[in-house]
Amino acid sequence: MNRKKYLALCQQVSLLSVDASGKSVKITPELTVLFNGMKFYPISYKMAFKNGKQRDIAILHDLKSNSVVECDLEKVYQDSC
């Protein structure tokens, strides 16, 4: 996924209201992303280096469980549903 688009999605999700557990209340399909065939919503981004090369890392929140996943941004796709 494009970093600029991903960061825009993170910003939009940050504006949503949250429940007591910190989970966003109203996630719409246009704010979700796919990773390994599962739906997540983007919450953060970080840049790291591996073997001297820049690595863009997406930080995603699982829609079904209250867990966080970190993965390469290039493996994240915008949900078309």
Secondary structure as UniProt FT lines:
FT   HELIX           3..14
FT   TURN            20..21
FT   HELIX           29..31
FT   STRAND          33..35
FT   TURN            36..37
FT   STRAND          38..50
FT   TURN            51..52
FT   STRAND          53..62
FT   STRAND          68..72
FT   HELIX           73..75
FT   STRAND          77..78
//
